[in-house]
């Protein structure tokens, strides 16, 4: 399974589109904070088209927390 990692995303519609992509492909999404918008931003919801419930999203406090929690074998 692929994992997509967004490092400090700043644009809600882009993040929403990636959430939709992950819902349709079965990929897991990791978001490394801080984000440039609130998690309940209406632009994020609109772009994600309510696919949030079908996507495994994990939020990490920072990149180090992501590495410790996920221990990725390969990272591109």
DRENVEXLO-295821 format. One line per 2 residues: their letters; for each residue x, y, z of N, C-alpha, C, O. Coordinates in steps of 0.2 Angstrom, whole numbers, always signed. Layout:
// residues N
a = X Y Z X Y Z X Y Z X Y Z | ... .
***
This chain:
// residues 76
xx = +4 -6 +0 +0 +0 +0 +4 +6 +0 +10 +6 +3 | +2 +11 -4 +6 +17 -4 +4 +22 +1 -2 +22 +3 .
xx = +8 +26 +4 +6 +31 +8 +8 +38 +5 +14 +39 +2 | +4 +43 +6 +6 +50 +3 +7 +54 +9 +3 +54 +14 .
xx = +12 +58 +9 +14 +62 +15 +14 +69 +12 +17 +71 +8 | +10 +74 +16 +10 +81 +14 +14 +84 +20 +12 +84 +26 .
xx = +19 +88 +18 +23 +91 +23 +21 +99 +23 +21 +102 +19 | +18 +100 +29 +15 +107 +30 +11 +110 +25 +13 +115 +22 .
xx = +6 +107 +23 +2 +109 +17 -1 +116 +19 -3 +118 +25 | -2 +120 +14 -4 +127 +14 -10 +129 +11 -14 +134 +12 .
xx = -12 +125 +6 -18 +126 +1 -24 +121 +3 -23 +115 +1 | -29 +123 +6 -35 +118 +7 -37 +115 +1 -38 +109 +2 .
xx = -39 +118 -4 -41 +114 -10 -37 +108 -12 -39 +103 -14 | -30 +110 -13 -25 +105 -15 -26 +99 -10 -26 +93 -12 .
xx = -26 +100 -3 -26 +95 +2 -33 +91 +1 -33 +85 +1 | -38 +94 +0 -45 +91 -1 -44 +86 -7 -47 +81 -7 .
xx = -41 +89 -13 -41 +85 -19 -37 +78 -17 -38 +73 -20 | -31 +79 -13 -27 +73 -12 -31 +68 -7 -30 +62 -8 .
xx = -35 +71 -3 -39 +67 +1 -44 +63 -3 -45 +57 -2 | -47 +66 -8 -51 +62 -13 -47 +57 -17 -50 +51 -18 .
xx = -41 +59 -19 -37 +54 -22 -36 +48 -18 -36 +42 -20 | -34 +49 -12 -33 +43 -7 -39 +39 -6 -38 +33 -5 .
xx = -45 +42 -5 -51 +38 -4 -52 +34 -10 -55 +28 -9 | -51 +36 -16 -52 +32 -22 -47 +27 -24 -48 +22 -28 .
xx = -41 +28 -21 -36 +23 -23 -34 +18 -17 -30 +13 -18 | -36 +20 -11 -35 +16 -5 -28 +18 -2 -26 +14 +3 .
xx = -25 +23 -4 -19 +25 -1 -20 +29 +6 -26 +31 +7 | -15 +28 +10 -16 +32 +17 -13 +38 +16 -8 +39 +12 .
xx = -15 +43 +20 -13 +50 +19 -10 +52 +26 -13 +51 +31 | -4 +55 +26 -1 +58 +32 +0 +65 +31 +2 +67 +26 .
xx = -2 +69 +36 -2 +76 +36 +3 +78 +41 +2 +77 +47 | +9 +82 +39 +14 +84 +44 +12 +91 +46 +12 +95 +41 .
xx = +11 +93 +52 +9 +99 +54 +15 +104 +55 +21 +101 +56 | +14 +110 +55 +8 +114 +55 +5 +115 +48 +9 +115 +43 .
xx = -1 +115 +48 -5 +116 +41 -6 +124 +41 -6 +127 +46 | -7 +126 +35 -8 +133 +34 -15 +135 +34 -17 +141 +32 .
xx = -19 +131 +37 -27 +132 +37 -29 +127 +43 -26 +123 +45 | -35 +129 +45 -39 +124 +50 -41 +118 +47 -43 +118 +41 .
xx = -41 +113 +51 -44 +106 +48 -51 +107 +46 -53 +103 +42 | -55 +111 +49 -62 +112 +47 -63 +117 +42 -69 +119 +41 .
xx = -58 +119 +38 -59 +124 +33 -64 +122 +28 -63 +117 +25 | -69 +127 +26 -74 +125 +21 -71 +123 +14 -74 +119 +11 .
xx = -65 +126 +12 -62 +125 +6 -59 +118 +6 -60 +115 +0 | -57 +116 +11 -54 +109 +12 -60 +104 +11 -60 +99 +7 .
xx = -66 +105 +14 -72 +101 +14 -74 +101 +7 -76 +95 +4 | -75 +106 +4 -78 +107 -3 -74 +103 -8 -76 +99 -12 .
xx = -67 +104 -8 -63 +100 -13 -63 +93 -11 -62 +89 -16 | -63 +91 -5 -63 +84 -3 -70 +80 -5 -70 +74 -4 .
xx = -75 +84 -6 -82 +81 -8 -84 +76 -3 -87 +71 -5 | -83 +77 +4 -85 +72 +9 -82 +66 +8 -85 +61 +11 .
xx = -76 +65 +6 -72 +59 +5 -68 +58 +12 -65 +52 +12 | -68 +62 +16 -64 +62 +22 -65 +55 +26 -61 +52 +29 .
xx = -72 +53 +26 -73 +47 +30 -71 +41 +27 -71 +36 +30 | -69 +41 +20 -67 +35 +17 -59 +35 +16 -56 +31 +13 .
xx = -56 +40 +19 -49 +41 +19 -45 +40 +26 -48 +43 +31 | -40 +36 +26 -36 +35 +32 -31 +41 +33 -26 +41 +29 .
xx = -33 +46 +37 -29 +52 +37 -25 +52 +44 -29 +51 +49 | -19 +52 +45 -15 +53 +51 -12 +59 +51 -8 +61 +46 .
xx = -13 +63 +56 -9 +70 +57 -3 +69 +62 -4 +66 +67 | +2 +72 +60 +8 +71 +64 +10 +78 +66 +10 +83 +62 .
xx = +13 +79 +72 +15 +85 +75 +21 +88 +71 +21 +94 +70 | +25 +84 +69 +31 +87 +65 +34 +81 +61 +32 +75 +62 .
xx = +39 +82 +57 +42 +77 +53 +45 +71 +57 +45 +66 +55 | +48 +73 +63 +51 +68 +67 +46 +64 +70 +47 +58 +70 .
xx = +40 +66 +72 +35 +62 +74 +32 +57 +69 +31 +52 +71 | +32 +60 +63 +30 +55 +57 +35 +50 +57 +33 +44 +56 .
xx = +42 +51 +57 +47 +46 +56 +47 +41 +62 +47 +35 +60 | +46 +43 +68 +45 +39 +73 +39 +34 +73 +39 +28 +75 .
xx = +33 +37 +71 +27 +33 +71 +27 +28 +65 +24 +23 +66 | +29 +30 +60 +28 +26 +54 +35 +22 +52 +34 +17 +49 .
xx = +40 +24 +54 +47 +21 +52 +47 +19 +45 +47 +13 +43 | +46 +23 +40 +46 +21 +33 +52 +18 +30 +58 +20 +32 .
xx = +52 +13 +26 +58 +10 +24 +60 +13 +18 +66 +14 +17 | +56 +16 +14 +58 +20 +8 +54 +27 +8 +48 +27 +10 .
xx = +57 +32 +6 +54 +39 +7 +57 +43 +0 +63 +44 -1 | +52 +45 -4 +53 +49 -10 +51 +56 -9 +52 +60 -14 .
***
